[in-house]
C-alpha cells in the first residue's frame, strides 16, 4: 500500500512549542507510525510545488492522510479538485483533527463542518461505539488522552455511514470523533484527536487506530466502473 501524508507544516515553523513536540513535523511523526511495515510512505507539505500533490503522486497513492489548521485558505482549489477526483475514483482519505475545516473535507461532506472547541488541557476519553469495526480492532472499550483540545457538538457533518468512536471531555462535552463515509468509489475516515501542541500522535492507541484506518480506507481491487452512454449487453428486440 502506498501512503501519502499531507501536512500544511505551518505551526511547526511558527510555534516553538509545536516544534518541540514534533521536531520532524506532524507529517514526520505520522510517517514514523508506519516505519517497519510493508507500506510505502511519503510526505507532502503546503509549500511544495502543487502542495506536493502532483498528478503522479496522487495517481500512485492508495491512502492520503490530511492534517491542516491555520492555512486551509492557502490550499489551491485546483489541487482540491484533483484530490476529490481521486477519492471518487477509489483513493482512501483519512482526515485528522482540524482537517475537519479543510477544503477537501467540506467539499466531500457538503456542509460547514463547524463545531465547538476549547483549548484547556481537557482529558479526553474515546469510547468505542462499534467494537466490531475493523478500525477499532485491538482497542479496548475506551482509551484516554491526558490532555487534548476539546471539540464539542454540534458537529455540522452529514450523519456518518458508521460511527466508530465518541469522545467525552473533562468539561462535559461529547463529540463524534471517529466517522466513516463512502464517497464515489472511495472511503473516508475522520479522526478527531491531534492538536498540534500535544503529543497525541505518539500515543499507541492513536497509532493503532491510524494503522487500522489506513487498512480500512485503502482501495479494493476491482475494475473502475464505466460511466456515460452504454451499449446494451443483450440484444434489444425491435418494438412495433
FINUDREN-744375 format. One record per residue (C-alpha): residue number from 1; x, y, z. Coordinates in steps of 0.02 Angstrom, whole numbers, plus 50000, padded with zeros to 5 digits. Example, Ala and Ser with C-alpha at 12.3 -4.5 7.8 and 13.67 -1.06 7.14 Angstrom:
// residues 2
{site 1, {50615, 49775, 50390}} {site 2, {50684, 49947, 50357}} 
// end
This chain:
// residues 240
{site 1, {50000, 50000, 50000}} {site 2, {50064, 50173, 49953}} {site 3, {50028, 50305, 50085}} {site 4, {50048, 50493, 50065}} {site 5, {50043, 50602, 50221}} {site 6, {49997, 50783, 50189}} {site 7, {50028, 50917, 50319}} {site 8, {50022, 51106, 50296}} {site 9, {50180, 51116, 50405}} {site 10, {50148, 51293, 50466}} {site 11, {50135, 51279, 50655}} {site 12, {50300, 51186, 50666}} {site 13, {50388, 51336, 50590}} {site 14, {50300, 51474, 50688}} {site 15, {50267, 51398, 50860}} {site 16, {50417, 51336, 50962}} {site 17, {50303, 51228, 51070}} {site 18, {50242, 51134, 50917}} {site 19, {50419, 51116, 50851}} {site 20, {50470, 51043, 51019}} {site 21, {50330, 50915, 51016}} {site 22, {50351, 50873, 50831}} {site 23, {50532, 50916, 50783}} {site 24, {50513, 50824, 50616}} {site 25, {50341, 50898, 50586}} {site 26, {50173, 50816, 50615}} {site 27, {50195, 50731, 50446}} {site 28, {50360, 50659, 50505}} {site 29, {50281, 50589, 50663}} {site 30, {50138, 50513, 50564}} {site 31, {50258, 50435, 50439}} {site 32, {50355, 50350, 50580}} {site 33, {50196, 50259, 50634}} {site 34, {50214, 50154, 50476}} {site 35, {50401, 50126, 50492}} {site 36, {50443, 49943, 50483}} {site 37, {50281, 49897, 50395}} {site 38, {50266, 49838, 50216}} {site 39, {50186, 50003, 50167}} {site 40, {50274, 50134, 50062}} {site 41, {50258, 50306, 50143}} {site 42, {50296, 50479, 50076}} {site 43, {50255, 50652, 50142}} {site 44, {50194, 50812, 50058}} {site 45, {50176, 50989, 50125}} {site 46, {50091, 51151, 50078}} {site 47, {50248, 51244, 50024}} {site 48, {50299, 51116, 49894}} {site 49, {50255, 51143, 49710}} {site 50, {50073, 51090, 49686}} {site 51, {50073, 51064, 49877}} {site 52, {50169, 50904, 49845}} {site 53, {50011, 50827, 49771}} {site 54, {50054, 50812, 49588}} {site 55, {49955, 50703, 49469}} {site 56, {50092, 50571, 49480}} {site 57, {50094, 50572, 49670}} {site 58, {49905, 50556, 49685}} {site 59, {49890, 50426, 49548}} {site 60, {50013, 50319, 49647}} {site 61, {49931, 50349, 49817}} {site 62, {49815, 50219, 49893}} {site 63, {49785, 50314, 50055}} {site 64, {49803, 50500, 50087}} {site 65, {49816, 50572, 50264}} {site 66, {49769, 50757, 50285}} {site 67, {49818, 50872, 50428}} {site 68, {49785, 51059, 50412}} {site 69, {49736, 51202, 50526}} {site 70, {49794, 51382, 50501}} {site 71, {49814, 51381, 50312}} {site 72, {49659, 51297, 50241}} {site 73, {49631, 51451, 50132}} {site 74, {49804, 51435, 50054}} {site 75, {49768, 51266, 49977}} {site 76, {49736, 51282, 49791}} {site 77, {49560, 51242, 49731}} {site 78, {49639, 51154, 49582}} {site 79, {49732, 51035, 49698}} {site 80, {49574, 51005, 49800}} {site 81, {49480, 50959, 49641}} {site 82, {49621, 50840, 49599}} {site 83, {49612, 50755, 49770}} {site 84, {49421, 50750, 49762}} {site 85, {49428, 50662, 49594}} {site 86, {49549, 50532, 49661}} {site 87, {49437, 50496, 49811}} {site 88, {49289, 50468, 49695}} {site 89, {49399, 50352, 49594}} {site 90, {49440, 50248, 49747}} {site 91, {49585, 50327, 49843}} {site 92, {49562, 50317, 50031}} {site 93, {49564, 50480, 50132}} {site 94, {49597, 50500, 50319}} {site 95, {49559, 50675, 50385}} {site 96, {49637, 50718, 50552}} {site 97, {49586, 50838, 50691}} {site 98, {49572, 51017, 50624}} {site 99, {49565, 50947, 50448}} {site 100, {49378, 50950, 50480}} {site 101, {49384, 51128, 50412}} {site 102, {49491, 51085, 50261}} {site 103, {49427, 51122, 50088}} {site 104, {49432, 50938, 50040}} {site 105, {49331, 50878, 50190}} {site 106, {49199, 51014, 50170}} {site 107, {49188, 50976, 49984}} {site 108, {49160, 50792, 50019}} {site 109, {49036, 50823, 50160}} {site 110, {48937, 50966, 50080}} {site 111, {48913, 51052, 50250}} {site 112, {49002, 51184, 50353}} {site 113, {49090, 51052, 50461}} {site 114, {49089, 51178, 50604}} {site 115, {49094, 51134, 50789}} {site 116, {49129, 51197, 50965}} {site 117, {49309, 51200, 51028}} {site 118, {49414, 51245, 51180}} {site 119, {49599, 51236, 51224}} {site 120, {49604, 51200, 51411}} {site 121, {49705, 51039, 51432}} {site 122, {49546, 50935, 51440}} {site 123, {49560, 50749, 51471}} {site 124, {49482, 50656, 51325}} {site 125, {49404, 50482, 51338}} {site 126, {49370, 50400, 51171}} {site 127, {49236, 50266, 51182}} {site 128, {49225, 50127, 51053}} {site 129, {49043, 50126, 51000}} {site 130, {49065, 49998, 50861}} {site 131, {49178, 49862, 50931}} {site 132, {49153, 49754, 50775}} {site 133, {49225, 49885, 50659}} {site 134, {49399, 49847, 50587}} {site 135, {49460, 50022, 50634}} {site 136, {49430, 49979, 50818}} {site 137, {49524, 49814, 50810}} {site 138, {49646, 49796, 50955}} {site 139, {49569, 49941, 51051}} {site 140, {49483, 49912, 51218}} {site 141, {49314, 49983, 51268}} {site 142, {49395, 50154, 51275}} {site 143, {49562, 50242, 51287}} {site 144, {49610, 50410, 51361}} {site 145, {49719, 50557, 51313}} {site 146, {49780, 50656, 51464}} {site 147, {49772, 50824, 51375}} {site 148, {49686, 50873, 51213}} {site 149, {49593, 51015, 51132}} {site 150, {49406, 50996, 51157}} {site 151, {49289, 50978, 51009}} {site 152, {49104, 50980, 51052}} {site 153, {48936, 50951, 50971}} {site 154, {48850, 51003, 50868}} {site 155, {48972, 50944, 50733}} {site 156, {48896, 51000, 50568}} {site 157, {48928, 50846, 50463}} {site 158, {48812, 50725, 50373}} {site 159, {48763, 50576, 50479}} {site 160, {48912, 50457, 50467}} {site 161, {48892, 50295, 50373}} {site 162, {48971, 50215, 50528}} {site 163, {49015, 50292, 50695}} {site 164, {49166, 50206, 50773}} {site 165, {49218, 50323, 50916}} {site 166, {49131, 50450, 51026}} {site 167, {49234, 50566, 51137}} {site 168, {49194, 50630, 51311}} {site 169, {49289, 50780, 51379}} {site 170, {49328, 50833, 51556}} {site 171, {49224, 50990, 51533}} {site 172, {49070, 50885, 51497}} {site 173, {49057, 50890, 51307}} {site 174, {49041, 50741, 51191}} {site 175, {49091, 50728, 51009}} {site 176, {49076, 50606, 50862}} {site 177, {49262, 50579, 50845}} {site 178, {49279, 50430, 50727}} {site 179, {49167, 50440, 50573}} {site 180, {49169, 50340, 50411}} {site 181, {49096, 50387, 50242}} {site 182, {49093, 50318, 50067}} {site 183, {49107, 50444, 49926}} {site 184, {49101, 50377, 49750}} {site 185, {49219, 50229, 49749}} {site 186, {49323, 50294, 49893}} {site 187, {49316, 50280, 50082}} {site 188, {49341, 50425, 50204}} {site 189, {49381, 50418, 50389}} {site 190, {49379, 50570, 50503}} {site 191, {49475, 50551, 50667}} {site 192, {49467, 50692, 50794}} {site 193, {49623, 50688, 50907}} {site 194, {49784, 50775, 50855}} {site 195, {49801, 50955, 50916}} {site 196, {49973, 51019, 50869}} {site 197, {50035, 51064, 51045}} {site 198, {50001, 50891, 51120}} {site 199, {50099, 50730, 51088}} {site 200, {49941, 50639, 51032}} {site 201, {50019, 50552, 50882}} {site 202, {50144, 50463, 50996}} {site 203, {50001, 50378, 51089}} {site 204, {49999, 50191, 51050}} {site 205, {49809, 50179, 51040}} {site 206, {49802, 50327, 50921}} {site 207, {49936, 50247, 50815}} {site 208, {49841, 50082, 50812}} {site 209, {49683, 50171, 50755}} {site 210, {49778, 50257, 50614}} {site 211, {49856, 50095, 50554}} {site 212, {49686, 50010, 50559}} {site 213, {49606, 50157, 50468}} {site 214, {49735, 50152, 50328}} {site 215, {49698, 49968, 50300}} {site 216, {49510, 50003, 50301}} {site 217, {49507, 50150, 50179}} {site 218, {49630, 50076, 50054}} {site 219, {49556, 50041, 49882}} {site 220, {49480, 49873, 49846}} {site 221, {49546, 49778, 49696}} {site 222, {49411, 49795, 49565}} {site 223, {49389, 49874, 49395}} {site 224, {49338, 50056, 49399}} {site 225, {49155, 50072, 49344}} {site 226, {49119, 50138, 49170}} {site 227, {49001, 50286, 49163}} {site 228, {48910, 50375, 49023}} {site 229, {48820, 50311, 48869}} {site 230, {48818, 50121, 48866}} {site 231, {48783, 49992, 48732}} {site 232, {48660, 49853, 48779}} {site 233, {48737, 49692, 48843}} {site 234, {48593, 49592, 48767}} {site 235, {48502, 49615, 48602}} {site 236, {48353, 49730, 48616}} {site 237, {48201, 49664, 48523}} {site 238, {48126, 49784, 48396}} {site 239, {47971, 49872, 48459}} {site 240, {47821, 49892, 48344}} 
// end
